[in-house]
Amino acid sequence: MPKFVQGQRRRAPYKGPDFFVVLGGVDGTKDRKRWVVWHEGGRYPDVIIEITSPSTKSKDTKDNLLLYSKVFRTREYYWYDEAAGELAGYRLVGDEYVPIVPNARGWLWSEVLGVWLGVSDAPFLGWRYRWLRYYDAEGRLVPTREEIAEAERQRAEVERQRAEVERQRAEQAEQRAEQERLMREQAERRFAELEAELKRLRGESANE
């Protein structure tokens, strides 16, 4: 790839970043199996993220800096090595990449995306791993669609349980009201019977 950048090779080999973002004027309804620059009006990625490994680290940390800055002109480039716990980012200034300075947490601010890139060890999709995640300007984790769906499911379940508790309370209140009505009717009948018995006894006494 450096030979292509330096003009020593006529054609570049296929290059597929692990993750990339192309902003503005992109037809999101188009069915794509891959991003082919010459089929997309010459649009190169605005942001690229590579998840590096021992076999690709040299390419990701060295060769790609030249390719993505000189050829792709990608505005921001990041690479992440989970095994080593390393995260690095670069922003295009002129024709060169300038390292992005991390904050106290080791996160990198993306001016293009408007988010922090940082490492989270919170479980994701059932897996506990040092995931590379987005955080908003206030440092809150940006949820994925799956996490939003799960949060909505949990919220709906809480609402269902709350509604069930309210239904049970209403049912119990109705039962108590029915019991009180029956007891009141029973007491009224007993009172009427006692009153009638008392009148009968008084009548018998008067006759004597």
Backbone as ProteinMPNN parsed JSONL, in Angstrom:
{"seq_chain_A": "MPKFVQGQRRRAPYKGPDFFVVLGGVDGTKDRKRWVVWHEGGRYPDVIIEITSPSTKSKDTKDNLLLYSKVFRTREYYWYDEAAGELAGYRLVGDEYVPIVPNARGWLWSEVLGVWLGVSDAPFLGWRYRWLRYYDAEGRLVPTREEIAEAERQRAEVERQRAEVERQRAEQAEQRAEQERLMREQAERRFAELEAELKRLRGESANE", "coords_chain_A": {"N_chain_A": [[0.811, -1.208, 0.0], [1.952, 1.359, 0.788], [3.639, 1.711, -1.432], [1.841, 2.279, -3.471], [0.874, 4.711, -2.584], [3.153, 6.257, -2.783], [3.386, 6.444, -5.481], [4.555, 4.33, -6.785], [3.181, 2.19, -7.601], [0.581, 1.271, -9.752], [-2.089, 0.546, -9.262], [-4.16, 0.261, -6.408], [-4.455, -2.292, -3.902], [-7.392, -4.123, -2.73], [-9.06, -2.537, -0.072], [-10.441, -2.771, 3.023], [-11.64, -1.271, 5.682], [-12.136, -1.967, 9.218], [-14.199, -0.58, 10.43], [-16.102, 2.156, 9.313], [-17.191, 5.525, 8.566], [-19.249, 7.407, 6.476], [-20.24, 10.567, 5.813], [-23.08, 12.64, 5.043], [-25.053, 13.201, 2.185], [-25.403, 10.521, 1.463], [-27.008, 7.717, 0.171], [-28.988, 6.029, 2.117], [-30.768, 3.999, 1.684], [-29.873, 2.362, -0.247], [-28.916, -0.852, -1.288], [-26.087, -2.355, -0.237], [-23.227, -4.423, -0.479], [-20.676, -3.841, -0.068], [-18.502, -0.969, 0.233], [-17.761, 0.839, -2.478], [-15.624, 3.031, -3.737], [-15.495, 4.302, -6.298], [-18.008, 3.829, -7.184], [-19.509, 5.379, -5.658], [-19.439, 8.069, -6.191], [-16.83, 8.878, -5.722], [-16.524, 9.14, -3.001], [-14.802, 9.007, -0.039], [-14.234, 7.483, 3.205], [-15.163, 9.424, 6.1], [-14.489, 8.962, 8.692], [-12.455, 6.459, 10.087], [-12.063, 3.378, 11.743], [-9.919, 1.018, 13.029], [-9.684, -2.245, 14.295], [-7.146, -3.584, 15.774], [-4.71, -6.3, 15.584], [-2.166, -8.701, 16.551], [-1.188, -9.562, 14.053], [-1.881, -7.538, 12.325], [-1.091, -5.147, 13.381], [1.215, -3.596, 12.78], [0.605, -2.681, 10.204], [-1.784, -1.292, 10.727], [-0.991, 0.679, 12.532], [1.027, 2.052, 11.297], [1.383, 1.899, 8.319], [-1.259, 2.508, 7.519], [-1.593, 5.113, 8.371], [-0.318, 6.666, 6.491], [-1.669, 5.927, 4.105], [-4.426, 6.566, 4.674], [-4.31, 9.277, 5.195], [-3.002, 10.492, 2.977], [-4.123, 9.413, 0.612], [-6.883, 8.538, 1.024], [-7.71, 10.722, 2.434], [-9.026, 10.838, 4.823], [-10.8, 12.224, 7.477], [-10.589, 11.649, 10.212], [-8.811, 9.13, 11.962], [-8.7, 6.093, 13.711], [-7.21, 3.599, 15.797], [-7.491, 0.536, 17.601], [-6.237, -1.518, 20.091], [-7.157, -4.127, 21.769], [-5.984, -6.166, 23.287], [-3.573, -5.081, 24.183], [-4.554, -2.885, 25.399], [-4.578, -0.4, 24.159], [-5.457, 2.655, 22.648], [-5.603, 4.792, 19.956], [-5.785, 7.884, 18.187], [-6.161, 10.0, 15.282], [-6.173, 13.156, 13.7], [-6.852, 14.805, 10.662], [-4.837, 17.328, 9.597], [-4.22, 19.703, 7.388], [-2.078, 18.117, 5.263], [-1.314, 16.109, 6.881], [-1.534, 13.702, 9.549], [-2.436, 14.455, 12.842], [-1.859, 13.554, 16.168], [-4.612, 12.795, 18.324], [-5.277, 14.14, 21.423], [-5.812, 12.353, 24.361], [-8.42, 12.389, 26.929], [-8.681, 12.588, 30.559], [-9.691, 10.104, 31.102], [-8.738, 8.582, 29.134], [-10.144, 8.668, 26.821], [-10.994, 9.606, 23.44], [-11.78, 12.51, 21.643], [-14.047, 12.847, 19.021], [-14.27, 15.074, 16.532], [-15.626, 14.941, 14.17], [-17.722, 13.074, 14.51], [-18.825, 13.966, 16.846], [-18.684, 12.788, 19.367], [-17.255, 11.013, 22.191], [-14.698, 8.555, 21.945], [-14.203, 5.669, 23.645], [-13.133, 3.106, 25.98], [-15.098, 0.494, 27.223], [-15.936, -1.767, 29.792], [-18.346, -2.81, 30.332], [-21.008, -5.209, 30.176], [-22.025, -6.356, 26.96], [-24.389, -7.375, 24.67], [-24.479, -9.753, 26.039], [-21.846, -10.381, 26.456], [-18.857, -9.895, 28.261], [-16.367, -7.662, 27.803], [-13.608, -5.666, 26.659], [-14.942, -3.331, 25.248], [-14.938, -1.04, 22.497], [-16.488, 1.967, 22.64], [-19.014, 4.519, 22.058], [-19.366, 7.694, 23.646], [-21.379, 10.341, 24.871], [-21.178, 14.006, 24.882], [-21.411, 14.614, 27.562], [-20.345, 12.445, 28.76], [-21.881, 10.166, 28.898], [-22.775, 6.824, 28.122], [-23.384, 5.984, 24.787], [-26.166, 4.372, 23.675], [-26.642, 1.321, 21.809], [-28.764, 0.196, 19.067], [-29.765, -2.268, 19.832], [-29.455, -2.157, 22.6], [-31.135, -0.014, 23.186], [-33.567, -1.131, 22.413], [-33.705, -3.221, 24.273], [-33.793, -1.751, 26.635], [-36.25, -0.501, 26.248], [-37.861, -2.756, 26.275], [-37.508, -3.608, 28.914], [-38.541, -1.367, 30.202], [-41.2, -1.5, 29.346], [-41.896, -3.901, 30.571], [-41.664, -3.208, 33.262], [-43.705, -1.293, 33.374], [-45.842, -2.98, 32.795], [-45.802, -4.655, 35.048], [-46.285, -2.734, 37.013], [-48.857, -1.933, 36.275], [-50.171, -4.336, 36.722], [-49.907, -4.579, 39.49], [-51.423, -2.368, 40.277], [-53.884, -3.209, 39.267], [-54.348, -5.44, 40.884], [-54.485, -4.185, 43.367], [-56.765, -2.608, 42.996], [-58.61, -4.631, 42.631], [-58.491, -5.885, 45.111], [-59.396, -3.775, 46.696], [-61.981, -3.575, 45.729], [-62.974, -6.05, 46.511], [-62.798, -5.75, 49.294], [-64.635, -3.678, 49.616], [-66.966, -4.997, 48.801], [-67.141, -6.968, 50.764], [-67.493, -5.349, 53.005], [-69.971, -4.234, 52.331], [-71.629, -6.5, 52.372], [-71.36, -7.217, 55.065], [-72.461, -4.967, 56.226], [-75.11, -5.095, 55.291], [-75.834, -7.482, 56.468], [-75.657, -6.769, 59.144], [-77.602, -4.806, 59.244], [-79.904, -6.345, 58.704], [-79.886, -8.026, 60.918], [-80.215, -6.149, 62.907], [-82.771, -5.228, 62.269], [-84.205, -7.567, 62.727], [-83.795, -7.879, 65.486], [-85.006, -5.559, 66.383], [-87.637, -6.018, 65.599], [-88.192, -8.276, 67.157], [-87.973, -7.144, 69.66], [-90.165, -5.356, 69.633], [-92.184, -7.216, 69.466], [-91.983, -8.498, 71.898], [-92.523, -6.396, 73.624], [-95.159, -5.911, 72.945], [-96.472, -8.241, 73.799], [-96.031, -8.003, 76.506], [-97.558, -5.784, 77.116], [-100.14, -6.726, 76.635], [-100.502, -8.518, 78.66]], "CA_chain_A": [[0.0, 0.0, 0.0], [2.802, 2.558, 0.713], [4.163, 1.883, -2.795], [0.798, 2.956, -4.234], [0.845, 6.102, -2.111], [4.342, 6.934, -3.28], [3.374, 6.458, -6.938], [5.35, 3.227, -7.319], [2.261, 1.123, -7.989], [-0.504, 1.918, -10.492], [-3.399, 0.266, -8.678], [-4.126, -0.136, -5.004], [-5.229, -3.504, -3.602], [-8.633, -3.913, -2.001], [-8.875, -2.093, 1.299], [-11.708, -2.746, 3.748], [-11.475, -0.975, 7.111], [-13.045, -2.671, 10.122], [-15.371, 0.269, 10.645], [-15.921, 3.486, 8.746], [-18.38, 6.367, 8.482], [-19.284, 8.386, 5.398], [-21.294, 11.503, 6.203], [-23.643, 13.599, 4.1], [-25.336, 12.861, 0.801], [-25.311, 9.087, 1.225], [-28.298, 7.057, 0.044], [-29.038, 4.963, 3.103], [-31.681, 2.935, 1.257], [-29.207, 1.548, -1.257], [-28.441, -2.145, -0.81], [-24.653, -2.488, -0.525], [-22.44, -5.458, 0.164], [-19.387, -3.208, 0.232], [-18.411, 0.432, -0.192], [-16.846, 0.963, -3.611], [-15.47, 4.483, -3.865], [-15.818, 4.807, -7.643], [-19.455, 3.688, -7.375], [-20.143, 6.287, -4.7], [-19.062, 9.444, -6.499], [-15.5, 9.209, -5.205], [-16.608, 9.439, -1.58], [-14.013, 8.215, 0.895], [-14.743, 7.601, 4.579], [-14.816, 10.586, 6.926], [-13.888, 8.397, 9.903], [-12.109, 5.041, 9.99], [-11.601, 2.743, 12.981], [-9.375, -0.323, 12.828], [-9.461, -3.066, 15.484], [-5.886, -4.216, 15.378], [-4.296, -7.578, 16.166], [-0.721, -8.853, 16.349], [-0.838, -9.737, 12.638], [-2.195, -6.329, 11.55], [-0.777, -3.931, 14.131], [2.178, -2.77, 12.06], [-0.118, -2.018, 9.115], [-2.778, -0.37, 11.266], [-0.376, 1.79, 13.265], [2.043, 2.748, 10.494], [1.035, 2.024, 6.898], [-2.554, 3.156, 7.333], [-1.473, 6.56, 8.595], [0.051, 7.259, 5.21], [-2.735, 5.69, 3.147], [-5.667, 7.272, 4.991], [-4.109, 10.736, 5.154], [-2.556, 10.965, 1.663], [-4.997, 8.935, -0.466], [-8.285, 8.613, 1.421], [-7.982, 12.039, 3.018], [-9.999, 10.6, 5.89], [-10.649, 13.313, 8.449], [-10.133, 11.093, 11.492], [-8.472, 7.711, 11.927], [-8.464, 5.523, 15.037], [-6.965, 2.164, 15.897], [-7.689, 0.058, 18.968], [-5.632, -2.815, 20.398], [-7.773, -4.556, 23.025], [-5.051, -6.996, 24.052], [-2.589, -4.204, 24.825], [-5.25, -1.773, 26.048], [-4.141, 0.838, 23.518], [-6.372, 3.344, 21.742], [-4.957, 5.982, 19.405], [-6.577, 8.557, 17.171], [-5.451, 11.032, 14.52], [-7.044, 14.084, 12.976], [-6.159, 15.331, 9.501], [-4.555, 18.768, 9.606], [-3.463, 19.879, 6.149], [-1.808, 16.837, 4.622], [-0.725, 15.207, 7.866], [-2.315, 13.322, 10.724], [-1.964, 14.939, 14.134], [-2.459, 12.716, 17.216], [-5.664, 13.366, 19.165], [-4.875, 14.021, 22.824], [-6.902, 11.753, 25.154], [-8.766, 13.061, 28.177], [-8.189, 11.898, 31.75], [-10.167, 8.719, 31.061], [-8.144, 7.912, 27.987], [-11.067, 8.767, 25.691], [-10.606, 10.499, 22.351], [-12.935, 13.251, 21.144], [-14.192, 12.892, 17.568], [-14.943, 16.283, 16.067], [-16.487, 14.571, 13.043], [-18.915, 12.388, 15.001], [-19.38, 14.667, 17.999], [-18.75, 11.863, 20.505], [-15.998, 10.462, 22.691], [-14.415, 7.137, 21.751], [-13.559, 5.162, 24.846], [-13.243, 1.672, 26.229], [-16.041, 0.124, 28.27], [-15.949, -3.197, 30.113], [-19.718, -3.188, 30.662], [-21.489, -6.293, 29.305], [-22.705, -5.963, 25.728], [-24.896, -8.561, 23.978], [-24.178, -10.93, 26.85], [-20.412, -10.604, 26.542], [-18.046, -8.913, 28.984], [-15.192, -7.486, 26.957], [-13.21, -4.259, 26.64], [-15.531, -2.83, 24.009], [-14.745, 0.346, 22.097], [-17.838, 2.493, 22.59], [-19.224, 5.959, 21.959], [-19.917, 8.411, 24.79], [-21.766, 11.691, 24.457], [-20.347, 15.092, 25.405], [-21.487, 14.583, 29.024], [-19.718, 11.224, 29.246], [-22.84, 9.068, 29.007], [-22.644, 5.808, 27.081], [-24.376, 6.06, 23.712], [-26.664, 2.999, 23.516], [-26.866, 0.769, 20.478], [-30.166, -0.101, 18.811], [-30.136, -3.423, 20.649], [-29.583, -1.71, 23.988], [-32.359, 0.793, 23.258], [-34.687, -2.074, 22.359], [-33.747, -3.927, 25.548], [-34.264, -0.786, 27.634], [-37.687, -0.348, 26.018], [-38.501, -3.991, 26.737], [-37.515, -3.571, 30.368], [-39.48, -0.321, 30.612], [-42.542, -2.033, 29.133], [-42.131, -4.913, 31.595], [-41.914, -2.479, 34.518], [-45.051, -0.72, 33.262], [-46.793, -4.08, 32.901], [-45.845, -5.06, 36.449], [-46.949, -1.669, 37.758], [-50.281, -2.021, 35.958], [-50.68, -5.53, 37.39], [-50.028, -4.247, 40.92], [-52.573, -1.485, 40.402], [-55.079, -4.019, 39.055], [-54.556, -6.25, 42.08], [-54.926, -3.287, 44.424], [-58.154, -2.247, 42.711], [-59.419, -5.828, 42.853], [-58.555, -6.071, 46.559], [-60.266, -2.725, 47.22], [-63.353, -3.949, 45.357], [-63.351, -7.164, 47.372], [-63.035, -5.211, 50.63], [-65.892, -2.936, 49.563], [-68.049, -5.978, 48.742], [-67.238, -7.57, 52.088], [-68.086, -4.344, 53.901], [-71.389, -4.127, 51.97], [-72.315, -7.685, 52.878], [-71.394, -7.129, 56.526], [-73.413, -3.911, 56.578], [-76.453, -5.625, 55.055], [-76.078, -8.489, 57.491], [-75.89, -6.066, 60.407], [-78.909, -4.149, 59.149], [-80.93, -7.368, 58.841], [-79.889, -8.466, 62.309], [-80.795, -5.062, 63.694], [-84.211, -5.241, 62.005], [-84.765, -8.732, 63.413], [-83.804, -7.597, 66.928], [-86.016, -4.534, 66.622], [-88.945, -6.678, 65.489], [-88.335, -9.129, 68.326], [-88.218, -6.266, 70.802], [-91.551, -4.888, 69.526], [-93.085, -8.333, 69.779], [-91.944, -8.755, 73.345], [-93.222, -5.285, 74.273], [-96.592, -6.111, 72.704], [-96.92, -9.31, 74.669], [-96.023, -7.505, 77.885], [-98.698, -4.86, 77.25], [-101.347, -7.533, 76.649], [-100.607, -9.139, 79.965]], "C_chain_A": [[0.856, 1.276, 0.0], [3.359, 2.787, -0.682], [3.138, 2.594, -3.671], [0.757, 4.428, -3.858], [2.006, 6.885, -2.694], [4.429, 6.936, -4.811], [4.173, 5.355, -7.568], [4.487, 2.048, -7.749], [1.032, 1.772, -8.608], [-1.856, 1.724, -9.824], [-3.23, -0.179, -7.238], [-4.904, -1.428, -4.811], [-6.496, -3.138, -2.838], [-8.333, -3.519, -0.562], [-10.234, -1.992, 1.973], [-11.478, -2.509, 5.218], [-12.475, -1.762, 7.955], [-14.333, -1.883, 10.324], [-15.102, 1.623, 10.013], [-17.258, 4.199, 8.651], [-18.212, 7.322, 7.309], [-20.485, 9.289, 5.666], [-21.789, 12.334, 5.021], [-23.84, 13.066, 2.697], [-25.238, 11.395, 0.465], [-26.716, 8.499, 1.192], [-28.331, 5.856, 0.98], [-29.954, 3.82, 2.727], [-31.041, 1.991, 0.251], [-28.656, 0.272, -0.641], [-26.983, -2.327, -1.233], [-24.074, -3.686, 0.196], [-21.083, -4.92, 0.572], [-19.451, -1.764, -0.242], [-17.347, 0.525, -1.273], [-16.779, 2.446, -3.964], [-15.906, 4.99, -5.227], [-17.277, 4.568, -8.02], [-20.239, 4.666, -6.501], [-19.704, 7.733, -4.925], [-17.724, 9.861, -5.936], [-15.477, 9.527, -3.725], [-15.782, 8.463, -0.759], [-14.569, 8.389, 2.308], [-14.291, 8.895, 5.261], [-14.138, 10.153, 8.219], [-13.618, 6.916, 9.65], [-11.62, 4.571, 11.352], [-11.131, 1.335, 12.635], [-9.208, -1.0, 14.19], [-8.251, -3.931, 15.174], [-5.621, -5.509, 16.131], [-2.794, -7.71, 15.941], [-0.325, -8.947, 14.877], [-1.069, -8.472, 11.817], [-1.7, -5.048, 12.194], [0.195, -3.027, 13.388], [1.498, -1.993, 10.937], [-1.053, -0.947, 9.666], [-2.138, 0.864, 11.897], [0.637, 2.584, 12.447], [1.566, 2.985, 9.051], [-0.27, 2.793, 6.685], [-2.509, 4.662, 7.557], [-1.168, 7.273, 7.286], [-1.082, 7.126, 4.201], [-3.952, 6.566, 3.422], [-5.516, 8.792, 4.963], [-3.812, 11.224, 3.74], [-3.528, 10.6, 0.534], [-6.472, 9.111, -0.105], [-8.67, 10.016, 1.888], [-9.07, 11.935, 4.088], [-9.742, 11.557, 7.037], [-10.162, 12.835, 9.811], [-9.889, 9.593, 11.346], [-8.133, 7.251, 13.34], [-8.07, 4.052, 14.899], [-7.012, 1.768, 17.367], [-7.108, -1.337, 19.099], [-6.158, -3.251, 21.765], [-6.791, -5.317, 23.892], [-4.057, -6.137, 24.821], [-3.246, -3.047, 25.572], [-4.867, -0.429, 25.467], [-5.202, 1.364, 22.558], [-5.683, 4.611, 21.265], [-5.836, 6.578, 18.319], [-5.789, 9.682, 16.527], [-6.478, 11.886, 13.767], [-6.234, 14.717, 11.84], [-6.045, 16.849, 9.599], [-3.661, 19.045, 8.407], [-3.318, 18.544, 5.454], [-1.303, 15.792, 5.603], [-1.72, 14.88, 8.972], [-1.639, 13.853, 11.981], [-2.633, 14.092, 15.215], [-3.516, 13.48, 18.012], [-5.29, 13.1, 20.616], [-6.04, 13.444, 23.634], [-7.217, 12.58, 26.392], [-8.275, 12.219, 29.35], [-8.608, 10.43, 31.784], [-9.525, 7.918, 29.939], [-9.038, 7.92, 26.768], [-10.556, 9.782, 24.675], [-11.857, 11.181, 21.793], [-12.924, 13.288, 19.619], [-14.962, 14.15, 17.194], [-15.926, 15.963, 14.938], [-17.801, 13.978, 13.54], [-19.57, 13.096, 16.177], [-19.556, 13.771, 19.207], [-17.333, 11.554, 20.98], [-15.895, 9.003, 22.264], [-13.655, 6.665, 22.973], [-13.831, 3.692, 25.031], [-14.183, 1.434, 27.399], [-15.957, -1.373, 28.509], [-17.336, -3.647, 30.563], [-20.18, -4.288, 29.706], [-22.239, -5.734, 28.094], [-23.07, -7.223, 24.974], [-24.51, -9.842, 24.707], [-22.701, -11.214, 27.039], [-19.761, -9.499, 27.37], [-16.679, -8.843, 28.297], [-14.812, -6.011, 27.04], [-13.641, -3.665, 25.3], [-15.137, -1.383, 23.763], [-16.131, 0.935, 21.852], [-17.832, 4.008, 22.42], [-19.791, 6.482, 23.28], [-20.28, 9.814, 24.324], [-20.906, 12.734, 25.15], [-20.334, 15.12, 26.93], [-20.897, 13.306, 29.607], [-20.654, 10.053, 29.428], [-22.689, 8.106, 27.834], [-23.757, 5.964, 26.052], [-24.879, 4.64, 23.443], [-26.794, 2.598, 22.054], [-28.365, 0.537, 20.286], [-30.64, -1.27, 19.662], [-30.333, -3.02, 22.098], [-30.821, -0.842, 24.179], [-33.581, -0.11, 23.273], [-34.828, -2.819, 23.679], [-34.242, -3.007, 26.663], [-35.77, -0.571, 27.492], [-38.446, -1.582, 26.489], [-38.6, -4.003, 28.253], [-38.499, -2.52, 30.882], [-40.914, -0.809, 30.473], [-42.885, -3.081, 30.186], [-42.408, -4.261, 32.946], [-43.305, -1.882, 34.512], [-46.113, -1.809, 33.39], [-46.946, -4.528, 34.345], [-46.549, -4.014, 37.305], [-48.461, -1.714, 37.532], [-50.914, -3.224, 36.65], [-50.863, -5.284, 38.883], [-51.243, -3.362, 41.154], [-53.879, -2.261, 40.216], [-55.397, -4.852, 40.285], [-55.043, -5.395, 43.242], [-56.389, -2.911, 44.231], [-59.075, -3.426, 42.994], [-59.591, -6.078, 44.347], [-59.476, -5.026, 47.194], [-61.727, -3.043, 46.918], [-63.856, -5.087, 46.233], [-63.646, -6.68, 48.788], [-64.365, -4.46, 50.679], [-67.087, -3.886, 49.544], [-68.249, -6.641, 50.099], [-67.899, -6.611, 53.081], [-69.577, -4.187, 53.614], [-72.174, -5.299, 52.529], [-72.438, -7.655, 54.394], [-72.394, -6.075, 56.98], [-74.851, -4.403, 56.382], [-76.818, -6.663, 56.118], [-76.393, -7.822, 58.836], [-77.249, -5.382, 60.399], [-80.046, -5.159, 59.312], [-81.036, -7.836, 60.293], [-80.52, -7.413, 63.21], [-82.314, -5.039, 63.515], [-84.872, -6.406, 62.721], [-84.861, -8.484, 64.91], [-84.885, -6.567, 67.276], [-87.42, -5.143, 66.566], [-89.204, -7.561, 66.698], [-88.644, -8.311, 69.568], [-89.649, -5.754, 70.8], [-92.53, -5.999, 69.894], [-93.142, -8.572, 71.256], [-92.699, -7.647, 74.096], [-94.729, -5.449, 74.121], [-97.154, -7.189, 73.599], [-97.007, -8.845, 76.099], [-97.231, -6.601, 78.103], [-99.992, -5.63, 77.346], [-101.556, -8.202, 77.983], [-101.062, -8.129, 81.004]], "O_chain_A": [[0.523, 2.21, -0.729], [3.54, 3.935, -1.088], [3.501, 3.414, -4.514], [0.619, 5.291, -4.725], [1.853, 8.051, -3.058], [5.43, 7.378, -5.373], [4.456, 5.41, -8.765], [5.002, 1.029, -8.207], [0.494, 2.728, -8.049], [-2.682, 2.636, -9.82], [-2.29, -0.896, -6.893], [-5.912, -1.644, -5.484], [-6.658, -2.013, -2.365], [-7.459, -4.098, 0.084], [-11.086, -1.214, 1.543], [-11.151, -3.447, 5.945], [-13.528, -2.17, 7.466], [-15.422, -2.455, 10.38], [-14.011, 2.176, 10.153], [-18.317, 3.571, 8.655], [-17.173, 7.966, 7.16], [-21.619, 8.815, 5.736], [-21.023, 12.683, 4.123], [-22.908, 12.541, 2.088], [-25.014, 11.041, -0.693], [-27.521, 8.756, 2.087], [-27.774, 4.801, 0.676], [-29.932, 2.774, 3.375], [-31.6, 0.941, -0.067], [-28.006, 0.309, 0.403], [-26.676, -2.439, -2.42], [-24.399, -3.935, 1.357], [-20.42, -5.475, 1.449], [-20.332, -1.384, -1.013], [-16.164, 0.311, -1.007], [-17.756, 3.033, -4.429], [-16.61, 5.996, -5.317], [-17.737, 5.047, -9.057], [-21.462, 4.765, -6.593], [-19.608, 8.52, -3.983], [-17.488, 11.045, -5.694], [-14.516, 10.12, -3.235], [-16.022, 7.256, -0.774], [-15.298, 9.345, 2.572], [-13.187, 9.387, 5.028], [-13.316, 10.882, 8.775], [-14.446, 6.211, 9.073], [-10.864, 5.266, 12.029], [-11.864, 0.559, 12.021], [-8.662, -0.409, 15.122], [-8.333, -4.888, 14.405], [-6.223, -5.779, 17.17], [-2.209, -6.909, 15.212], [0.743, -8.472, 14.489], [-0.516, -8.339, 10.725], [-1.865, -3.969, 11.625], [0.012, -1.81, 13.369], [1.768, -0.809, 10.734], [-1.111, 0.166, 9.144], [-2.681, 1.966, 11.806], [1.058, 3.665, 12.858], [1.373, 4.125, 8.628], [-0.37, 3.625, 5.783], [-3.311, 5.399, 6.984], [-1.698, 8.35, 7.013], [-1.424, 8.091, 3.518], [-4.458, 7.231, 2.518], [-6.488, 9.51, 4.731], [-4.319, 12.271, 3.337], [-3.732, 11.387, -0.391], [-7.222, 9.756, -0.838], [-9.819, 10.435, 1.748], [-9.912, 12.82, 4.234], [-8.614, 11.689, 7.511], [-9.408, 13.536, 10.486], [-10.656, 8.884, 10.695], [-7.392, 7.911, 14.068], [-8.538, 3.353, 14.001], [-6.635, 2.536, 18.252], [-7.438, -2.233, 18.322], [-5.664, -2.798, 22.797], [-6.768, -5.132, 25.109], [-3.737, -6.429, 25.973], [-2.574, -2.311, 26.294], [-4.829, 0.572, 26.182], [-5.768, 0.615, 21.762], [-5.23, 5.417, 22.078], [-6.546, 5.859, 17.616], [-4.876, 10.247, 17.129], [-7.495, 11.396, 13.276], [-5.084, 15.113, 12.029], [-7.05, 17.555, 9.674], [-2.488, 18.672, 8.401], [-4.31, 17.91, 5.096], [-0.905, 14.701, 5.194], [-2.616, 15.664, 9.285], [-0.428, 13.716, 12.158], [-3.852, 13.923, 15.19], [-3.34, 14.656, 18.332], [-5.018, 11.96, 20.992], [-7.142, 13.991, 23.596], [-6.393, 13.372, 26.849], [-7.538, 11.252, 29.159], [-7.951, 9.609, 32.425], [-9.749, 6.714, 29.818], [-8.736, 7.255, 25.777], [-9.792, 10.689, 25.006], [-12.86, 10.527, 21.507], [-11.942, 13.698, 19.0], [-16.149, 14.281, 17.495], [-16.939, 16.643, 14.78], [-18.871, 14.336, 13.048], [-20.74, 12.855, 16.475], [-20.482, 13.97, 19.995], [-16.353, 11.797, 20.276], [-16.901, 8.295, 22.225], [-12.592, 7.195, 23.3], [-14.654, 3.103, 24.331], [-14.078, 2.089, 28.436], [-15.912, -2.16, 27.563], [-17.488, -4.738, 31.113], [-19.781, -4.296, 28.542], [-22.989, -4.764, 28.203], [-22.209, -8.046, 24.666], [-24.249, -10.874, 24.089], [-22.335, -12.18, 27.708], [-20.071, -8.319, 27.204], [-15.946, -9.829, 28.226], [-15.63, -5.191, 27.455], [-12.851, -3.517, 24.368], [-15.016, -0.595, 24.701], [-16.863, 0.474, 20.976], [-16.817, 4.679, 22.605], [-20.583, 5.813, 23.943], [-19.589, 10.405, 23.495], [-20.007, 12.392, 25.918], [-19.369, 15.588, 27.533], [-20.943, 13.103, 30.82], [-20.284, 9.051, 30.04], [-22.499, 8.528, 26.693], [-24.932, 6.063, 26.407], [-24.098, 3.786, 23.023], [-27.027, 3.435, 21.181], [-29.143, 0.666, 21.231], [-31.768, -1.274, 20.156], [-31.266, -3.483, 22.755], [-31.483, -0.921, 25.214], [-34.516, 0.109, 24.043], [-35.943, -3.028, 24.157], [-35.013, -3.425, 27.527], [-36.484, -0.47, 28.49], [-39.543, -1.471, 27.036], [-39.636, -4.359, 28.815], [-39.201, -2.745, 31.868], [-41.747, -0.576, 31.349], [-44.024, -3.15, 30.646], [-43.282, -4.708, 33.689], [-44.017, -1.948, 35.514], [-47.154, -1.599, 34.012], [-48.058, -4.754, 34.822], [-47.314, -4.353, 38.208], [-49.245, -1.556, 38.468], [-52.053, -3.151, 37.112], [-51.849, -5.722, 39.475], [-52.002, -3.569, 42.101], [-54.862, -2.01, 40.914], [-56.554, -4.965, 40.689], [-55.905, -5.817, 44.012], [-57.164, -2.897, 45.188], [-60.174, -3.257, 43.524], [-60.676, -6.433, 44.806], [-60.24, -5.336, 48.108], [-62.604, -2.809, 47.749], [-65.015, -5.096, 46.649], [-64.607, -7.125, 49.416], [-65.125, -4.58, 51.64], [-68.103, -3.623, 50.189], [-69.381, -6.851, 50.536], [-68.745, -7.006, 53.884], [-70.369, -4.025, 54.542], [-73.253, -5.12, 53.093], [-73.475, -8.016, 54.949], [-73.087, -6.252, 57.982], [-75.712, -4.149, 57.224], [-77.95, -6.714, 56.599], [-77.281, -8.261, 59.567], [-77.959, -5.373, 61.404], [-81.04, -4.87, 59.978], [-82.133, -8.018, 60.823], [-81.255, -7.73, 64.145], [-83.056, -4.854, 64.479], [-85.969, -6.265, 63.263], [-85.862, -8.823, 65.541], [-85.574, -6.672, 68.291], [-88.279, -4.82, 67.386], [-90.322, -7.591, 67.213], [-89.45, -8.704, 70.412], [-90.29, -5.716, 71.851], [-93.554, -5.766, 70.537], [-94.21, -8.818, 71.817], [-93.413, -7.91, 75.064], [-95.488, -5.164, 75.047], [-98.26, -7.027, 74.115], [-97.922, -9.222, 76.831], [-97.859, -6.648, 79.161], [-100.883, -5.216, 78.087], [-102.696, -8.427, 78.389], [-101.209, -8.473, 82.177]]}, "name": "protein", "num_of_chains": 1, "seq": "MPKFVQGQRRRAPYKGPDFFVVLGGVDGTKDRKRWVVWHEGGRYPDVIIEITSPSTKSKDTKDNLLLYSKVFRTREYYWYDEAAGELAGYRLVGDEYVPIVPNARGWLWSEVLGVWLGVSDAPFLGWRYRWLRYYDAEGRLVPTREEIAEAERQRAEVERQRAEVERQRAEQAEQRAEQERLMREQAERRFAELEAELKRLRGESANE"}
